[in-house]
């Protein structure tokens, strides 16, 4: 594995388009929407690029205008796109945000249109394509999320292959429990996400998701329930805790003005991974993650930049 790969971090997941309303209110009453890039893993890659850690994406999009936009937008942010396949038969997935003011914070609903999307057809064969294989052979960190696990059996098979152990490479996983994606198969979903988390070297999980997936409440209980990952990062409304083995670090939430929280967990993961790549301490990596997450929560975009 090269000491200085062109892309030290490689992410795998579905590329999406998101339509963000220009005004709050029910979708039936909103006249204008702004198109943007979306997808949990892609958000991580974009955020990494913005803190000068080159990242590349392994994904699939439709051979359509939205797919062209995903690839071009990633390139504009400096993200590597050579391993994104274009499917002539399946469309690029998309979703629409519905924004409504709430008590002290904006409320967000997501409306997804991604059934049988090109991204849901990710498979082990995607990883074996020459461009993807070359990226994976050189990467220092590979990253994926629990969102991708829920999309299809072939996506899950690709994730398991992604986590094949490679000397000197760290496997990173954001648990991202999405109950709606696992509807009717919640028990299977919890087992799958837990399996991937336990096979990773770095795991990011929200305290509420941790209760759903592992039945664990509180940082110490979760660490005891999930001892396998070397690095376990637990986020909550008022800050975050990170474990490196038995070592522990804490960070409070930075004071900022919340606009909309979607994508904050992805930016947080990117900031932490950037700290690892840069050789920061556990506390330093947490602080970098915190700063990057607040940048996303200060806008209606899902990603930094």
N, C-alpha and C positions, 0 to 999 in steps of 0.2 A: 504494500500500500504506500503510495507516494507520501513524502513528508508534508508537501504543500500542494494538495489537490486544487484544481481550478475552482471546484465547488465543494468546500468542506462539508456542507450540509445538503442532503438530498431528501426531498419530501415526496410522498406518494398519496394521492387522493383525487377526488372529483373536482374538476373545474366547473364553476357555475357563473351565471349572470344573475345579478340582483337588481331589481328596480326599486329605487328608494323614492317615496313620495316627496314632492316639494313642499307639501303642507300636511299638517296633522289632520286626521279625520278618517271616516269609513272609506274603503276603497271605492265604493260607488260614487263618492262625492269628490274624489281627488282628480283633478284634470291633468296634472303633469307629474312625470316620474323621471328620475335621473338614473341612467344605466351605470352599473359599476361592476367590478370584478368581485367574485366571492368564492367560497370554498375554504374550509377550515385549514387544510394543509397549505393551500396557496397563500392564505393570509400570513402564515408563518414565514413562508419564503419571501414574501414582499417585505415584511418587517425586518427580517435578517438583512436583506439587501440594503435597507435604509440605515442600518447601523454598521455597514461596511463588512458584513460577513456574507460572501457570495453563496447563493443557494440556487439549486436547480429543482425542477418539478418533473416528476413522472406522472403522467395523467393521460386521459383520453377526452377528446371533445368531438362534437359533430363537425362534419365538413360543411359548415354553414357560416353565416355571418357572425353569429354569436361566438362560434369557435374561433374564428379569425380574430375577434376582439379579445378573447381570453389570452391567446398567444401573443398578440401585439401589446396588450396592456402589461402582461408579465415582462415582456422584453423592455418596455418603457421603464419599468422599475429596476431593470438590471438583473432579472431572474433568468436562469438558463432554461430554454424551452425545447431543446433538441429532442428530448425524450417524451414529448407530447404527441400521441397518435391522433390522427384525424379519421373519424369513422364516416364513410359515405352513406351509411344506412340508419344510424342512430343520431338523434339530435343532442345538442348541448343542453344540459339541464339549467333550469332557472328558478328563481323564487322572487316573490314580491313582499316587501315589508308593508305593514299597516301600523301607522304611528298614531298614538292617542295620548294626550296629556293625562298624567296621573297625579296622585298626591305626592308632590315633591320630586317626582321623576316621570319621564316619559315611558309609556307602556308600548311594547312592541309585540306584534303578532307576525308570524311567518306563514306565507302561503306558497307551498312548494309545487313545482311542475317538473318533476325529475324522473318519473316512472320510465323505466327502460331507456334511460339516458345513455349517452356514449360513456360517461364516466362510470356508470354502474356496471359496465362490461369490462372493467379492469380485471386482469387475470395474471397468473404466473407467466403466461406467454408475453405479456406486456413488459415484465421485468427482464425477460431473456432477449428482447430486441437489442441489437448492437449498441444503440445510443444509451439505453437505460442500463445495460449491463456494464458499460464502461464507467458510467457515473457511480454505480454502486460499488464497483471494484475499488474506486479511489476515495470514496466518501469517508469522512471521520465520524459523521453522525447521520443516521437515517431516521426519519420521523413520519409517523402516521397517527390517525386518531380513531376513536370509537365510532365516529360518524360513518367512516368508510366501511367498517365491519358490518354495519346494518344494511348496506345497499344491496348486496347479493352474495351468493355462495362463492362466486368467482373472485369478488373483491376480498373476501375473507381469506381465500386461498392465497391470493397475492400478498396479503399482509403477513401471513405465516411464512411465506417464502422470503419476504423482505427481511424478516427477523431471523433468517438463517445466520448463524454466528460467523462473523468474519474477523480475523485477527486485527486488533487495534481499532475496531469500529464499535461505536455506541449506538444502541437501539433506543429511540425515544418515542414515547406514546402518551398522547393526551386522551384520558378516558372518555370525556365528552358523552355522558349518558343521555341519549335522546329517546325517551320512552315512546314517542309517536312513531319513530322508525321501527320499533320492535313490537308494535301493537299486536297482541295475540300470541307473541312468542317471547314475552318479557324474561321468563326464566332462562331460556336459551341465550338471550342477549346478555344477561348479567354474567352467565358463565363464560361466554365468548370474550367479553370485555375484560373480565377478571383474568382469563387465561393470557391474553395479550399483555396485560399490565405486568403479570408475574414473569413473563418472558423478556421484558424490557430491562434496560439498564437505567433509564431515566423515565419517571412517570409523573405526569401532571394530573391532578384530580381536584375538583371542587368538593368542599365538605358535604354538600347535599348529595352530589353524585356518589361520593364514597359511601354514604349511608345506604343508597339504593343498590350499589354494586356489591359492596363487601359487608354490609350490615354493621359497619364500624362508625362510631361517633366520637369525634375528638381526634386530635393529631396523634397522641400516644397510642390510642386504641387502634388507629388505622395503621400506624407503623408496625405494631405487633401483628396485625392481621396480614400485612403485605411486606414481609421482610426481604423478599427476593431482589427487588431493584436496588441498586447501590444508591441512587439518588431518587428521593420521593419528595415531590413538591405539592403542598396542599394549600389551596387558595380558599379564602372566605371573604365575607363582605368587608371586614375591617383590616385585612392584610393577608399575609401568607407565612407559612412555615416550610422550611426545607430541611431534609435529612440527607446527610452523606454518611452512610453506614450508621454509626451511633451519634455522630456529630449533628448538631442542630443549629439552625439560624432562623431568625424571625425578622419580618419587616412589617411596619404598619402601612395602611393605605395613605398615599400622598393626598394632601388637600387639593381638590380640583373641582371644576364645575361639570357635573355629569350631563351629557346630552343624550347618549344612547349607548347601551353596553355591548351590543353584538360585536363579536370579534375580539373583545378584550382578552379573553383567555388565550387566544392564538398569539396575540402580541406579547402577552406575558411569557408564554412558552418560548417565543423567539428571543426575547430579551435574556432569558435564563440561558438558553443554548448559546447565544452570542457570548455570554460571560464564560461559559465552559470552554468554547473555542479560543477565547482570548486569554485564558489562564487566570481569570478572576477567582477570588475566594468564593465560598458558598454564600456569605453575606453580600459580597459584591455582585454576584450573579443575581441574587434576589432583588437587590436595589435596582439593577439595570432592568430587570423584568418589570418591576413596579412602574418605573418611569415610562417604559414603552406602552404598557397597558393603558395608562391614563391618557396618552395621546389618542388612542382609538376611542376611548369613552368620551372624549371631548368633541366628537363629531358623529354624524349619522353614517359614515363609511364603515365597512367591516374591517378595513385594513389601514395601516400607516401610509401616509403620503397622499 
